[in-house]
């Protein structure tokens, strides 16, 4: 690990260093204190690195989980899309069938109307013929009455 190598290098240089002034009143302090601090950093590093690795591993798991959920959502969306498309096709088919049935019924109704009108016209024609015969009989009967009455008046009036 490069960090450990750098820390080892720093510790070794601190151990061999002498107390010196670095200018403007800055002096490297107690070597033992600095070495102890570096050793503490080195001791913490494995747990920090382990935490970082755990975070990276969790990140990968989270990413994989998110990808799986996204795939499930996409698959579900595709199924719903297919169902909606199918439902739409069913609706279009049903609408076309309903229109064809409506046209068929309208044609049947028109045919029945024409047949009914013809039937009624024939019945009225028969009724007219029958009434004409009755009317003719009534006229003939009236004419006979008038003729008989006139004949009686002529014979009885004599």
C-alpha positions, 0 to 999 in steps of 0.5 A, a space after each residue: 500500500 503506497 500510503 503505508 510506504 509514505 508513512 514509513 518514510 515520514 517516520 524514518 525521516 522524523 526519527 533521524 531529524 534534528 530539532 531545527 528552526 525553519 525560519 520566522 520562529 517555526 521549530 520542528 517540535 518533539 520528534 516523539 510526539 510527531 512520530 506518535 501522531 504518524 503511528 496513530 494515523 497508520 493505526 487508523 488507516 486500515 479501518 478507514 480504508 476498510 470503511 472506504 472499501 465497504 462504502 465502495 462495495 455498498 455503492 456497487 451493490 446499490 448500483 446493481 440493485 438499482 439496475 435490477 429495479 430499473 429492469 423490473 420497472 421497464 419489464 413491467 412497463 413493457 407488459 403494461 404497454 403491450 396490454 394497453 396496445 392489446 386493449 386498444 386493438 380490442 377496443 378498435 375491433 369492438 368499435 368496428 364490429 359495433 359499427 358493422 352490427 349497427 349498419 346491419 340492424 339499420 339495413 334490417 330495419 329498413 327492409 322491415 319498414 319496406 315490407 311493413 309498408 307493402 303489407 299495409 298497402 296490400 291490406 288497405 287495397 283489399 279493404 278498399 276493394 271490399 268497401 268498393 263492393 259494399 258501396 256498389 251494393 249500397 248504391 244498387 240497393 238505393 237505386 232499387 229502392 228509388 226505382 221501386 218507390 217510383 214504380 209504386 208511386 206510378 202504379 198506386 197513384 193511378 
